[in-house]
Amino acid sequence: MLKGRNFIDPTDFTIEELDEVMNLAQDIKEDQDSYIDVCRGKILATLFYEPSTRTRFSFEAAMLRLGGKVVGFSEPGSSSVQKGESLRDTIRTVGCYSDIITMRHPKEGAPNYAIDYSYVPFINAGDGGHQHPTQTLTDLFTIRESKGRLDDMVIGLCGDLKFGRTVHSLLKAMSEHKNIRFVLISPEELQIPKYIKNMMDKKGIEYKEVERLEDVIDELDILYMTRVQKERFFNEADYIRLKDSYILDEEKLKNAKSDLAILHPLPRVNEIAYEVDDDPRAWYFKQVKNGMYVRMALIMKLLGVEKC
């Protein structure tokens, strides 16, 4: 039973529990009209201390499509945070008005602190460069949809692997599956953090680090592109130097597998050329839509509501 649980890290749920959420998301996707009133009378609070378009809109659209309502803020300046209210008081207060809370916060580990003061189920919508578990659920769902499986594949992660919370979450989640090999494609300055490598080494996960996408694209079943995140850099000169490190275009895709699936958590800047959007291997806009279905399923599971 997932009712009343929190979702802070992808590994908070077992593989079987993640499958349970994804199976419900698939059913919602195929028969959305059957779910339009399941959360009637329920309220989702969205607390976004950091800018977001897709994640915030996705959560709000998910709750509205389930028949529930949404309260919250899209930036802390419009809340009592501006007056100096502590995170714990905000969580306690908002929990009095809502049935479930989702929060994005720039500080790594903030959700682990927040759940100590939440009266209601809590969902991490991203914390700093640490985790983004609902994006990971979306990624898993999209990979499963594109490949029909979550085992036996080579996954390339390209771009900002140092600060990319979506990358860190996906690596942790996919490391639970069988016969997964990772190809980590980044400049030296944006390589995957050591603690992630230690986790993979401990689990015996096969991976290699390279700097050129062209050298490995023919090996990949999944290519997960990421943007170089300006907001994570302290030095703008470093950002400018690295921001165009990788740009995926049709020329680079000539050597890729015909059934490659290209994912991206979005937003993109220029790391995927617009010409790739029409390639049948481009899954990133399907991935966006899948995020709503996955969040609908997750909200239902944590609230313990079911289709009538």
C-alpha positions as CSV (number, residue, x, y, z in Angstrom):
1,M,0.0,0.0,0.0
2,L,1.3,3.4,-1.0
3,K,-1.4,5.4,0.8
4,G,0.1,8.0,3.1
5,R,3.7,7.5,1.9
6,N,6.1,10.2,0.9
7,F,8.1,10.2,-2.4
8,I,11.5,11.9,-1.8
9,D,13.9,9.6,-3.7
10,P,13.3,7.1,-6.5
11,T,14.5,4.3,-4.3
12,D,11.8,5.1,-1.7
13,F,9.7,2.7,-3.7
14,T,10.5,-0.9,-4.7
15,I,10.6,-1.9,-8.3
16,E,7.2,-3.5,-7.8
17,E,5.8,-0.3,-6.3
18,L,7.2,1.8,-9.2
19,D,5.6,-0.7,-11.6
20,E,2.3,-0.3,-9.7
21,V,2.4,3.5,-10.3
22,M,3.4,3.1,-13.9
23,N,0.7,0.5,-14.6
24,L,-1.9,2.9,-13.2
25,A,-0.4,5.7,-15.3
26,Q,-0.8,3.5,-18.4
27,D,-4.4,2.9,-17.6
28,I,-5.0,6.6,-17.1
29,K,-3.4,7.4,-20.4
30,E,-5.6,4.9,-22.2
31,D,-8.9,5.8,-20.4
32,Q,-8.5,9.3,-18.9
33,D,-12.3,9.9,-18.8
34,S,-12.7,7.2,-16.1
35,Y,-10.5,9.2,-13.7
36,I,-12.0,12.7,-13.9
37,D,-13.6,12.7,-10.5
38,V,-11.4,10.5,-8.3
39,C,-9.9,13.4,-6.4
40,R,-13.0,15.5,-6.1
41,G,-12.8,17.3,-2.7
42,K,-9.0,16.9,-2.5
43,I,-6.4,19.7,-2.5
44,L,-2.8,19.6,-3.8
45,A,-0.4,22.3,-2.4
46,T,2.4,23.2,-4.8
47,L,5.3,25.0,-3.1
48,F,7.9,26.1,-5.7
49,Y,10.9,27.9,-4.2
50,E,12.6,27.6,-7.6
51,P,11.3,28.4,-11.1
52,S,9.5,25.7,-13.0
53,T,7.3,25.4,-16.0
54,R,6.8,21.7,-16.8
55,T,7.0,20.2,-13.4
56,R,4.6,22.7,-11.7
57,F,2.1,22.8,-14.6
58,S,2.3,19.0,-14.8
59,F,1.4,18.6,-11.1
60,E,-1.4,21.2,-11.4
61,A,-2.8,19.7,-14.6
62,A,-2.6,16.2,-13.0
63,M,-4.7,17.2,-9.9
64,L,-7.2,19.3,-12.0
65,R,-7.7,16.4,-14.4
66,L,-8.4,14.1,-11.4
67,G,-11.1,16.5,-10.3
68,G,-9.2,18.0,-7.4
69,K,-8.0,21.6,-6.7
70,V,-4.6,23.3,-6.3
71,V,-3.3,25.9,-4.0
72,G,0.3,27.2,-3.6
73,F,2.9,29.5,-4.9
74,S,5.2,29.6,-8.0
75,E,7.9,31.6,-6.3
76,P,8.6,32.3,-2.6
77,G,8.4,36.1,-3.0
78,S,4.6,35.7,-3.2
79,S,4.4,33.8,0.1
80,S,5.2,34.4,3.8
81,V,8.7,33.1,3.1
82,Q,9.4,36.7,2.1
83,K,8.6,37.7,5.6
84,G,11.1,35.2,7.0
85,E,8.8,32.2,7.7
86,S,10.8,29.0,8.2
87,L,10.4,26.0,5.9
88,R,9.0,23.9,8.8
89,D,6.3,26.5,9.6
90,T,5.4,26.7,6.0
91,I,5.0,23.0,5.7
92,R,3.0,22.7,9.0
93,T,0.7,25.6,7.9
94,V,0.1,24.3,4.3
95,G,-0.6,20.8,5.7
96,C,-3.6,22.3,7.5
97,Y,-5.1,23.3,4.2
98,S,-4.2,20.5,1.9
99,D,-4.3,16.7,1.4
100,I,-1.0,16.3,-0.3
101,I,2.1,18.6,-0.8
102,T,4.7,18.8,-3.6
103,M,7.7,21.0,-3.2
104,R,10.7,22.2,-5.3
105,H,13.5,23.7,-3.4
106,P,17.0,24.9,-4.3
107,K,18.7,23.3,-1.3
108,E,19.7,19.7,-1.5
109,G,18.0,17.7,1.2
110,A,15.3,20.2,1.9
111,P,12.5,17.6,1.3
112,N,14.0,15.2,3.9
113,Y,13.8,18.0,6.4
114,A,10.2,19.0,5.3
115,I,8.7,15.6,5.8
116,D,9.4,15.7,9.5
117,Y,6.8,18.5,9.7
118,S,4.2,17.4,7.1
119,Y,0.8,16.0,8.2
120,V,0.1,14.8,4.7
121,P,1.8,12.8,1.9
122,F,4.8,14.8,0.5
123,I,6.3,14.6,-3.0
124,N,9.8,16.0,-3.9
125,A,9.5,18.0,-7.1
126,G,13.3,18.5,-7.2
127,D,15.9,19.6,-4.6
128,G,18.9,21.5,-5.9
129,G,21.2,19.2,-7.9
130,H,20.2,16.2,-5.9
131,Q,17.0,14.3,-6.8
132,H,14.0,14.7,-9.1
133,P,12.0,11.5,-8.4
134,T,8.8,12.3,-10.3
135,Q,10.9,13.1,-13.4
136,T,12.6,9.8,-12.9
137,L,9.2,8.1,-12.8
138,T,8.3,9.8,-16.0
139,D,11.6,8.7,-17.6
140,L,11.1,5.1,-16.5
141,F,7.6,5.2,-17.9
142,T,8.8,6.6,-21.2
143,I,11.7,4.2,-21.5
144,R,9.3,1.3,-20.8
145,E,6.9,2.6,-23.4
146,S,9.5,3.1,-26.1
147,K,11.4,-0.2,-25.4
148,G,8.8,-2.4,-23.8
149,R,11.2,-3.2,-20.9
150,L,13.4,-1.7,-18.3
151,D,16.2,-4.3,-18.4
152,D,18.9,-5.2,-20.9
153,M,19.9,-1.9,-22.4
154,V,22.7,0.6,-22.9
155,I,21.8,4.1,-21.6
156,G,23.8,7.2,-22.7
157,L,23.6,10.3,-20.5
158,C,25.0,13.4,-22.1
159,G,25.7,16.9,-21.0
160,D,25.6,18.2,-17.5
161,L,26.1,15.1,-15.4
162,K,27.5,17.0,-12.4
163,F,24.5,19.2,-11.5
164,G,21.8,17.4,-13.3
165,R,19.4,16.1,-10.6
166,T,17.4,14.2,-13.3
167,V,20.5,12.3,-14.3
168,H,21.3,11.4,-10.7
169,S,17.8,10.2,-10.0
170,L,17.6,8.2,-13.2
171,L,21.0,6.5,-12.6
172,K,19.9,5.4,-9.1
173,A,16.6,4.1,-10.4
174,M,17.9,2.2,-13.5
175,S,20.7,0.7,-11.4
176,E,18.0,-1.4,-9.7
177,H,17.3,-3.2,-13.1
178,K,19.1,-6.1,-14.7
179,N,21.9,-5.9,-17.3
180,I,22.0,-2.1,-17.5
181,R,25.1,-0.4,-18.8
182,F,25.7,3.4,-18.7
183,V,27.7,5.6,-21.0
184,L,28.5,8.9,-19.3
185,I,29.2,11.6,-21.9
186,S,30.4,15.0,-20.6
187,P,33.3,17.3,-20.4
188,E,35.7,16.7,-17.5
189,E,34.3,19.6,-15.5
190,L,30.7,18.2,-15.7
191,Q,31.4,14.6,-14.9
192,I,29.1,12.6,-12.7
193,P,29.7,13.2,-8.9
194,K,31.9,10.7,-7.1
195,Y,29.1,9.5,-4.7
196,I,27.1,8.3,-7.8
197,K,30.2,6.5,-9.1
198,N,30.7,4.9,-5.7
199,M,27.1,3.7,-5.7
200,M,27.5,2.1,-9.1
201,D,30.8,0.6,-8.2
202,K,29.3,-0.9,-5.0
203,K,26.4,-2.4,-7.1
204,G,28.7,-3.7,-9.8
205,I,27.0,-1.5,-12.5
206,E,29.0,-1.3,-15.7
207,Y,29.7,2.2,-17.0
208,K,32.3,4.2,-18.9
209,E,33.1,7.9,-19.2
210,V,33.7,9.6,-22.5
211,E,33.9,13.1,-23.9
212,R,32.7,12.6,-27.5
213,L,29.1,11.7,-28.2
214,E,30.0,10.7,-31.8
215,D,32.3,7.9,-30.5
216,V,29.5,6.0,-28.7
217,I,26.2,7.0,-30.2
218,D,26.0,3.7,-32.2
219,E,26.0,1.7,-28.9
220,L,23.0,3.4,-27.3
221,D,19.5,2.2,-26.8
222,I,18.5,5.3,-24.9
223,L,20.1,8.8,-25.2
224,Y,19.3,11.1,-22.3
225,M,20.3,14.6,-23.3
226,T,20.6,17.4,-20.7
227,R,21.2,21.1,-20.8
228,V,24.1,22.8,-19.1
229,Q,22.4,24.6,-16.2
230,K,23.3,28.3,-15.9
231,E,21.7,28.5,-12.5
232,R,24.0,25.9,-11.0
233,F,27.2,27.8,-11.9
234,F,29.0,30.3,-9.6
235,N,31.2,31.5,-12.4
236,E,29.5,32.7,-15.6
237,A,32.7,32.4,-17.6
238,D,32.6,28.6,-16.9
239,Y,29.0,28.4,-18.0
240,I,29.7,30.2,-21.3
241,R,32.7,28.0,-22.0
242,L,30.7,24.7,-21.4
243,K,27.1,25.5,-22.5
244,D,27.6,24.4,-26.1
245,S,29.6,21.3,-25.3
246,Y,27.1,19.0,-27.0
247,I,24.5,19.7,-29.7
248,L,22.6,16.7,-31.0
249,D,21.6,17.1,-34.7
250,E,20.7,14.8,-37.6
251,E,24.3,14.5,-38.7
252,K,25.3,12.9,-35.3
253,L,22.2,10.6,-35.5
254,K,23.3,9.0,-38.8
255,N,25.3,6.4,-36.9
256,A,22.6,5.8,-34.2
257,K,20.4,2.8,-34.0
258,S,17.1,3.0,-35.8
259,D,15.2,2.3,-32.6
260,L,17.2,4.7,-30.4
261,A,14.9,6.7,-28.0
262,I,16.0,10.3,-27.4
263,L,14.9,11.7,-24.0
264,H,15.4,15.1,-22.5
265,P,13.8,16.4,-19.2
266,L,13.5,19.9,-20.8
267,P,13.8,22.8,-21.0
268,R,16.3,22.7,-23.8
269,V,18.5,25.6,-24.8
270,N,20.3,24.5,-27.9
271,E,21.6,21.0,-27.1
272,I,19.0,19.3,-29.4
273,A,18.6,21.0,-32.8
274,Y,15.0,21.7,-33.8
275,E,15.5,19.4,-36.9
276,V,15.6,16.4,-34.5
277,D,12.0,17.1,-33.3
278,D,10.6,15.4,-36.4
279,D,12.8,12.3,-36.1
280,P,10.8,9.3,-35.0
281,R,13.5,8.6,-32.4
282,A,12.6,11.9,-30.6
283,W,10.6,11.0,-27.5
284,Y,11.0,14.1,-25.4
285,F,7.7,15.8,-26.1
286,K,5.9,12.4,-25.5
287,Q,7.9,12.3,-22.3
288,V,6.4,15.7,-21.2
289,K,2.9,14.4,-21.7
290,N,3.7,11.2,-19.9
291,G,4.8,13.2,-16.9
292,M,1.2,14.3,-16.3
293,Y,-0.1,10.7,-16.4
294,V,2.6,9.6,-14.0
295,R,1.9,12.4,-11.5
296,M,-1.8,11.6,-11.8
297,A,-1.1,8.0,-10.8
298,L,1.3,9.0,-8.0
299,I,-1.2,11.4,-6.5
300,M,-3.9,8.8,-6.6
301,K,-1.7,6.2,-4.9
302,L,-0.4,8.4,-2.1
303,L,-4.0,9.6,-1.4
304,G,-5.3,6.1,-1.6
305,V,-8.1,6.9,-4.1
306,E,-9.3,4.6,-6.8
307,K,-11.3,4.6,-10.0
308,C,-15.0,4.2,-9.2
